Amino acid sequence: MAEAEWRPRALDPGAPVYRAIADALEEDLSAGRLAPGTRLPTHRALAESLGVTVTTVTRAYAEAGRRGLTSGTVGRGTFVRAPGIGAFGSALELRIPAPPSEAPVRADRPAAVDMGPNLPVEVGADILLAATLRDLADAPADLGPLLAYQADIGMPRHREAGARWVGLVGYAVDPGSIVVTAGVQHALTVALMTLARPGDSVLCGTLTFPGLKLVAERQGLKLVGVPLDDDGLIPEALEDAAKRSGALVLFGVPTMQNPLAVTSSPARREALAEIIARRRMWLIEDDIYGLIPGERPPPIATMIPDRTVFLSGTSKVLAPGLRTGFAVVPEPLRGRFGASVRSSLWMAPPLMVEMTARWILNGQAGRLIQAQRQAVSVRRTLAEEALRDLPWTSGPGSFHLWLPVSAPWRAEGFRDALAARGVLVLAASTFHVGPEAVPEGVRLCLGAESDPARLRRALDIVREVLEAGPEAHLTMP
């Protein structure tokens, strides 16, 4: 393919030259003056044409690549991409597993179906990661800052990506309010380091995220359980627990609560916000599941932004290994929050966050989210068919379910009976907080098993074991 004799029509005198070149390339591509697939001039040829240094052109091409406008291959050159294609040069090949009738069970898979961990469905993030790593390798001039110390609150570009990410759930924030963390678990750890001291009480649901229990134990915090109903935390119970304990920090998951999977209504969120504001408490709103349902009420943080540390991240919709989280932190807390990041990790790893930021800013993250929702919908249909007429609960779009069990079953015995049949789940004791009796129930997660046919069989086993009763389990050979 011949090189294009392209040069910018005009450069913005108010921008750095490398960025002005990238801006001009983007404008020509959008206007149709550059065709997708065109090979651009070599770095040296364009530098001579514009009277700038080769380094400047190298930075310009790298900036264009970061925006998803170009792709580069060592030995072949730099090519224009089609608008909206992103980091591949072709559309992202998403993997949405077929229903069971089209996805036969593979004989070489291990016997156990693990419904314990709450993982996203595999929909193609690995393909995107490979392409992003190639893009990074093609632009070595951009790698230096990613290997250097950065501000504890994160690089400006990464904070911009965080603001866009949070905006996807209807929380419009300035990038300046974002603190970048190494996942939401790290953000939760940092939030508790900032808001509480050893010996303090922290309020949470009587069934809550096990990661909170772990952090509280390590930091010497006392968890105080607040009863829940089918709309989430009960406001009157929150008021009572706050009065009794004197706690000034509340941890909550109002969207797809873990483990009950319920999403609190707007009215319930308003009632909780009123109590938090009136009592001058702090809310840690964990929105890790917030992007999975297609529709959800606005975060509580939108009602009381000055009393809320809002946590969001990529683990449940993109990939847990990316370890990227974004915290929206009120200005009075921001310095202390950054110091807590510095004391725990110094900074979120810039290279890891850069990959996530690219996906957010070039639109590929949005495509993965849509694919995740479709994959979850397939699994929800399987669960609804297999568990019909059973008393399970789960909000729309959730990829985890709560299944109560009644006498003669006990939750731990039911868990063990399922394990004997090759199905792994978590019992209520894993999530329980407080001196009250542990409710009898188990959490079932639908995302970890990649094969829908195996998942359907596991759900059938759940029903079979539940209906057979513990006596049948005890008489199994």
C-alpha positions, -999 to 999 in steps of 0.1 A, spaced: 0 0 0 13 35 -9 19 61 17 -6 89 20 9 123 12 -10 136 42 -1 167 62 -23 187 85 -43 215 68 -37 237 98 -24 233 134 -40 248 164 -14 274 177 -28 272 212 -21 235 216 12 216 219 24 207 184 21 169 189 -15 173 201 -24 197 173 -12 171 148 -34 145 163 -63 169 164 -59 176 127 -57 139 119 -89 133 138 -106 162 120 -95 149 85 -107 114 94 -141 126 106 -145 148 75 -137 119 51 -104 134 39 -86 104 52 -98 69 43 -97 40 69 -68 17 61 -46 45 47 -9 43 57 3 76 71 37 92 62 67 79 81 76 98 113 106 113 95 87 122 63 60 141 82 85 158 105 104 171 74 71 182 58 60 202 89 94 214 100 92 197 134 113 170 151 108 133 146 101 130 183 72 154 180 56 133 152 62 101 172 43 117 201 15 128 177 11 94 163 11 79 198 -16 104 208 -37 94 178 -33 58 187 -44 65 222 -76 81 208 -83 50 187 -75 68 154 -45 48 142 -28 15 146 9 8 142 28 -23 134 66 -24 136 80 -27 101 48 -18 84 39 17 95 10 36 110 -25 31 96 -57 50 99 -85 32 116 -122 33 109 -141 57 133 -154 39 163 -134 7 158 -111 14 187 -80 -6 195 -82 -34 169 -85 -23 133 -116 -45 133 -146 -47 155 -143 -62 189 -151 -99 187 -173 -104 217 -181 -139 231 -216 -143 243 -220 -180 251 -249 -197 234 -278 -213 253 -273 -248 265 -289 -265 234 -261 -249 213 -233 -254 238 -228 -291 246 -209 -300 278 -172 -306 272 -159 -339 286 -125 -324 295 -139 -299 320 -135 -305 357 -166 -319 375 -173 -291 400 -193 -260 389 -182 -231 412 -211 -208 419 -193 -193 449 -173 -163 434 -192 -134 419 -173 -131 386 -183 -115 353 -190 -138 323 -161 -141 298 -172 -120 268 -139 -110 251 -119 -88 275 -89 -111 268 -90 -103 231 -92 -66 239 -63 -69 264 -40 -85 238 -47 -57 213 -42 -30 239 -8 -45 249 2 -45 212 -8 -8 210 13 0 241 43 -18 226 39 2 193 42 35 212 72 31 235 75 69 238 43 69 259 54 43 283 78 64 304 51 81 326 34 48 332 66 35 348 72 65 370 58 76 404 25 94 400 3 114 424 -14 92 449 -49 103 436 -40 92 401 -29 106 367 -52 134 353 -61 113 322 -70 83 344 -91 105 367 -109 118 336 -116 82 326 -129 76 361 -154 105 358 -167 91 326 -170 57 341 -190 70 371 -211 91 347 -224 58 332 -246 52 363 -260 88 363 -235 104 387 -220 134 369 -188 144 387 -157 165 379 -125 145 373 -110 165 402 -132 146 426 -119 112 414 -92 92 433 -79 62 414 -75 29 433 -63 -6 427 -99 -20 426 -129 -14 448 -116 -36 476 -86 -13 478 -109 17 477 -130 3 505 -99 -3 526 -87 32 519 -121 47 527 -122 29 561 -86 40 568 -98 76 561 -131 76 580 -126 54 610 -100 45 636 -94 12 654 -122 6 679 -148 26 659 -182 11 649 -192 8 613 -227 1 602 -236 -23 575 -263 -48 566 -267 -79 587 -258 -97 555 -229 -79 539 -199 -82 516 -173 -106 531 -145 -82 520 -159 -57 544 -157 -82 572 -121 -89 564 -110 -53 563 -128 -45 595 -111 -73 613 -76 -61 600 -83 -25 610 -98 -33 644 -133 -19 635 -166 -32 650 -193 -40 625 -228 -33 636 -255 -51 616 -286 -32 602 -315 -55 593 -326 -57 557 -358 -63 539 -367 -68 502 -359 -31 496 -325 -31 512 -314 -15 545 -344 -6 567 -344 31 576 -359 27 611 -333 0 619 -305 22 606 -317 51 629 -318 27 658 -284 11 652 -268 46 647 -282 58 680 -272 27 699 -237 24 685 -228 60 679 -214 50 646 -207 77 620 -199 55 590 -223 33 570 -213 9 543 -241 1 518 -246 -16 484 -280 -2 473 -277 -16 438 -277 -54 436 -269 -58 473 -245 -85 481 -257 -112 489 -294 -106 486 -292 -91 451 -320 -66 458 -319 -30 444 -332 -3 467 -361 18 454 -357 56 449 -380 61 480 -358 39 501 -326 56 490 -342 90 498 -351 78 533 -316 65 540 -300 97 526 -321 118 550 -309 99 580 -273 100 569 -274 138 563 -293 146 595 -270 125 617 -239 139 599 -228 104 591 -205 92 562 -218 68 536 -195 45 517 -216 36 487 -203 5 470 -216 5 434 -195 -23 421 -225 -39 405 -241 -7 393 -233 -11 356 -248 -46 353 -285 -38 353 -297 -18 323 -318 4 345 -313 14 381 -322 44 404 -296 71 407 -269 65 434 -276 78 469 -244 99 464 -264 121 440 -286 131 469 -258 137 495 -225 141 476 -209 159 505 -215 129 528 -207 101 505 -176 83 493 -188 66 461 -169 35 449 -170 20 415 -148 -3 395 -143 -27 367 -141 -61 384 -178 -71 378 -182 -59 342 -148 -60 326 -124 -83 343 -114 -87 380 -77 -89 371 -76 -53 359 -78 -41 396 -90 -6 387 -113 13 410 -125 49 411 -136 67 443 -156 99 442 -143 117 473 -158 149 488 -132 177 488 -127 179 526 -117 142 526 -96 142 495 -62 149 510 -66 123 537 -80 98 512 -49 103 490 -26 99 520 -44 66 528 -38 55 492 -1 64 495 3 46 528 -14 14 515 -1 12 479 16 46 471 -5 47 439 -27 25 418 -4 9 392 -5 34 362 1 8 336 -29 -13 347 -51 18 350 -39 30 315 -54 -1 299 -87 4 316 -87 41 308 -81 34 271 -111 11 270 -133 37 288 -122 66 266 -124 48 233 -158 32 239 -147 -4 241 -156 -6 278 -192 3 268 -193 -26 244 -180 -50 270 -207 -38 294 -234 -44 268 -220 -79 261 -219 -86 298 -256 -77 301 -265 -100 273 -246 -128 288 -261 -123 322 -296 -123 306 -289 -158 292 -279 -170 326 -309 -153 343 -332 -172 319 -316 -204 329 -320 -197 366 -356 -186 362 -364 -219 344 -345 -242 367 -356 -226 400 -392 -217 391 -415 -217 420 -386 -217 445 -384 -188 469 -352 -172 455 -347 -135 453 -327 -113 430 -331 -79 414 -335 -74 376 -302 -79 358 -284 -94 387 -259 -123 382 -262 -135 417 -293 -150 435 -302 -156 471 -320 -189 479 -335 -193 514 -337 -228 527 -362 -240 553 -363 -269 578 -353 -296 578 -324 -280 558 -298 -258 574 -277 -236 551 -244 -252 559 -258 -287 554 -274 -277 521 -240 -262 510 -222 -294 519 -248 -315 501 -244 -295 469 -206 -297 472 -210 -335 473 -228 -333 440 -202 -310 424 -218 -276 429 -201 -250 451 -220 -222 468 -216 -199 498 -238 -201 529 -253 -172 549 -226 -174 576 -200 -161 551 -220 -128 549 -235 -125 584 -228 -97 609 -242 -93 644 -253 -115 674 -286 -124 659 -293 -159 645 -278 -165 610 -305 -167 584 -308 -200 564 -298 -194 528 -272 -196 502 -259 -173 474 -257 -186 439 -235 -168 414 -241 -173 376 -211 -158 360 -181 -179 370 -191 -210 349 -185 -202 313 -205 -231 299 -242 -225 300 -250 -262 297 -229 -269 328 -245 -240 346 -280 -253 338 -271 -287 351 -258 -272 383 -290 -253 388 -310 -285 382 -289 -301 410 -296 -272 433 -333 -279 429 -330 -317 431 -310 -315 464 -333 -289 479 -364 -309 472 -349 -343 482 -341 -331 517 -311 -337 540 -321 -373 546 -315 -382 510 -281 -366 512 -272 -387 543 -281 -419 525 -261 -412 494 -233 -438 488 
